[in-house]
Amino acid sequence: MTDAVGSSRDRACSSVKLAHQRCPDAANRDVRPGFHQIKTVAHLDTDSPPDDVEAMVGFVQTHCLVEDTVAVGTTLNPPTVLVNG
């Protein structure tokens, strides 16, 4: 197996579980509908050494499209609506 940082490894992560929590005020109309905070908790089932896990997590953080989009911001263009009929 080749890991995220490109070196050969004989260990594998057998499962990854990511979880998120909904804002308790989501039903309140005075609260904006977007996320106020994003927190990721990764539960890894692996026998890899801690240094390998830290390297993988670091790689994911620096290459994650969602994290980059949220942290840096992206221009959001109005949707194009196509109606068939």
Backbone bond lengths (Angstrom), bond angles and torsions (degrees), N, CA, C in turn:
res aa  C-N    CA-C-N  psi(-1)  N-CA   C-N-CA  omega(-1)  CA-C   N-CA-C  phi
1 M - - - 1.452 - - 1.523 109.16 -
2 T 1.312 117.48 143.17 1.455 121.99 174.21 1.509 107.62 -107.64
3 D 1.329 115.59 128.92 1.466 118.03 -176.98 1.522 111.03 -86.20
4 A 1.336 115.56 -178.21 1.456 121.99 -174.31 1.524 113.10 -63.14
5 V 1.320 118.25 -27.28 1.452 119.47 -179.60 1.518 112.36 -93.65
6 G 1.324 118.11 5.59 1.448 122.77 169.49 1.512 116.72 93.05
7 S 1.309 119.21 3.49 1.459 119.19 178.60 1.519 110.01 -101.53
8 S 1.308 115.74 155.60 1.453 120.54 -177.69 1.523 110.62 -76.35
9 R 1.298 117.55 134.29 1.462 122.74 -179.19 1.523 108.50 -132.13
10 D 1.312 116.33 147.70 1.455 119.33 175.28 1.525 111.01 -103.75
11 R 1.312 116.70 6.43 1.470 121.25 177.50 1.521 108.56 -107.85
12 A 1.300 115.38 152.51 1.457 119.66 178.97 1.516 109.62 -134.91
13 C 1.280 114.80 154.09 1.459 120.83 172.99 1.518 105.80 -90.91
14 S 1.328 116.96 115.49 1.459 119.32 -173.83 1.521 112.84 -80.79
15 S 1.322 117.40 -20.62 1.463 117.74 175.71 1.524 110.23 -159.42
16 V 1.307 115.31 148.74 1.462 122.53 175.10 1.510 106.54 -132.61
17 K 1.313 116.72 131.79 1.458 121.19 179.02 1.519 107.85 -126.39
18 L 1.320 117.42 121.13 1.450 122.20 176.98 1.520 108.59 -110.09
19 A 1.309 116.01 140.68 1.451 119.84 -177.76 1.524 109.92 -131.38
20 H 1.309 116.04 152.97 1.461 120.89 173.21 1.520 108.43 -137.21
21 Q 1.319 115.32 160.79 1.456 120.35 179.23 1.520 108.87 -120.09
22 R 1.292 115.20 142.03 1.457 121.24 177.42 1.521 109.33 -81.40
23 C 1.314 115.50 143.22 1.463 120.79 177.56 1.525 109.23 -64.47
24 P 1.337 118.20 128.96 1.465 119.50 -178.46 1.525 113.38 -64.12
25 D 1.343 117.95 -19.19 1.466 121.12 -179.80 1.530 112.75 -95.46
26 A 1.323 117.63 14.64 1.467 121.02 -174.02 1.528 112.79 -59.00
27 A 1.330 118.20 -29.23 1.467 120.80 -179.31 1.527 112.05 -82.94
28 N 1.315 118.11 -10.26 1.458 122.59 -178.97 1.527 109.07 -78.74
29 R 1.324 117.60 119.60 1.469 121.58 -176.69 1.528 112.96 -68.89
30 D 1.333 117.87 -15.65 1.462 120.83 178.52 1.523 112.65 -83.45
31 V 1.315 116.59 -7.24 1.462 121.47 179.98 1.520 107.80 -100.78
32 R 1.344 116.19 130.95 1.468 118.59 -178.79 1.525 109.89 -60.62
33 P 1.338 118.34 149.49 1.462 121.19 -173.54 1.521 115.29 -75.59
34 G 1.317 118.72 -12.97 1.463 120.40 -177.34 1.521 112.75 -77.52
35 F 1.317 114.62 174.30 1.458 120.03 178.19 1.524 109.36 -72.00
36 H 1.313 116.66 139.75 1.459 122.46 175.86 1.520 109.91 -95.96
37 Q 1.307 115.98 -25.24 1.457 122.21 -179.84 1.526 107.63 -158.19
38 I 1.311 116.38 144.36 1.455 121.21 175.15 1.517 107.07 -123.83
39 K 1.311 116.05 124.63 1.459 121.48 179.42 1.514 107.30 -128.10
40 T 1.308 116.40 130.05 1.457 121.53 179.13 1.518 109.03 -108.19
41 V 1.311 115.32 133.08 1.460 121.73 173.50 1.522 106.18 -122.74
42 A 1.312 116.72 117.85 1.465 121.13 179.97 1.524 108.69 -106.51
43 H 1.307 116.21 121.46 1.465 122.27 175.82 1.520 106.61 -100.30
44 L 1.314 117.30 109.97 1.458 121.63 -175.99 1.525 110.24 -105.40
45 D 1.310 115.84 131.95 1.465 122.01 174.13 1.524 105.98 -106.83
46 T 1.332 116.38 95.29 1.460 120.56 -174.04 1.521 110.56 -149.94
47 D 1.308 115.00 154.70 1.461 119.77 173.99 1.526 110.56 -105.97
48 S 1.333 116.47 13.47 1.459 120.86 178.99 1.525 110.69 -69.22
49 P 1.321 116.92 148.82 1.464 120.05 177.27 1.534 110.77 -63.85
50 P 1.329 117.26 152.36 1.468 120.99 -179.17 1.529 113.59 -54.17
51 D 1.323 118.42 -36.63 1.469 120.22 179.26 1.529 111.57 -62.95
52 D 1.337 117.06 -38.54 1.462 120.48 178.04 1.525 111.01 -67.55
53 V 1.327 116.54 -40.08 1.469 120.39 178.77 1.530 109.48 -64.61
54 E 1.327 117.62 -44.88 1.465 120.77 178.78 1.525 111.20 -61.56
55 A 1.331 117.73 -39.08 1.467 121.20 178.33 1.531 110.44 -64.60
56 M 1.324 117.24 -41.80 1.463 121.00 179.27 1.532 110.83 -65.32
57 V 1.325 117.01 -44.44 1.470 120.95 179.48 1.529 109.62 -63.05
58 G 1.314 117.53 -43.06 1.467 120.70 177.54 1.511 112.33 -60.54
59 F 1.337 116.55 -41.90 1.460 120.85 177.94 1.530 110.75 -62.13
60 V 1.321 116.39 -46.01 1.468 120.36 -179.67 1.526 110.09 -61.31
61 Q 1.328 117.38 -43.71 1.463 120.32 -179.45 1.526 112.02 -62.21
62 T 1.329 118.14 -37.37 1.461 119.82 -178.33 1.519 113.21 -83.04
63 H 1.342 118.46 -11.28 1.461 121.22 -178.83 1.532 113.23 -120.61
64 C 1.317 117.20 9.11 1.465 121.10 -177.72 1.527 110.30 -78.84
65 L 1.327 116.13 120.38 1.467 120.74 -179.61 1.521 112.27 -63.44
66 V 1.313 117.16 -40.32 1.468 120.47 -178.65 1.524 110.08 -67.01
67 E 1.330 117.14 -47.48 1.470 119.83 -179.54 1.528 111.03 -60.34
68 D 1.321 117.47 -42.72 1.456 120.68 178.90 1.527 111.44 -63.75
69 T 1.326 116.85 -44.36 1.459 121.01 -178.84 1.522 111.13 -61.96
70 V 1.322 117.32 -43.30 1.461 121.03 -178.99 1.523 110.73 -71.00
71 A 1.324 117.19 -43.91 1.467 120.92 -175.56 1.523 112.58 -69.75
72 V 1.325 117.22 -41.10 1.456 121.33 -174.29 1.527 111.69 -94.52
73 G 1.299 116.21 -30.86 1.464 120.42 -177.23 1.519 110.43 91.20
74 T 1.288 115.79 150.03 1.451 122.75 -179.27 1.516 108.22 -143.02
75 T 1.316 116.62 140.74 1.457 120.49 176.90 1.523 108.87 -66.01
76 L 1.298 116.39 128.40 1.458 121.82 178.41 1.520 108.27 -106.14
77 N 1.324 115.98 110.04 1.460 121.31 179.26 1.518 109.54 -82.50
78 P 1.344 116.62 151.23 1.467 118.65 175.72 1.518 110.29 -59.93
79 P 1.324 117.45 148.53 1.471 119.75 -178.72 1.524 111.57 -66.55
80 T 1.305 115.77 149.17 1.445 121.97 170.59 1.525 105.99 -93.11
81 V 1.312 116.48 125.77 1.464 120.77 -177.73 1.529 108.07 -108.30
82 L 1.323 115.24 121.65 1.464 121.47 177.65 1.513 107.95 -113.78
83 V 1.316 115.41 124.67 1.461 120.20 -179.02 1.526 108.00 -114.04
84 N 1.322 116.26 123.62 1.457 120.83 175.51 1.518 108.28 -93.43
85 G 1.315 116.05 137.39 1.456 116.68 175.60 1.468 114.29 150.31
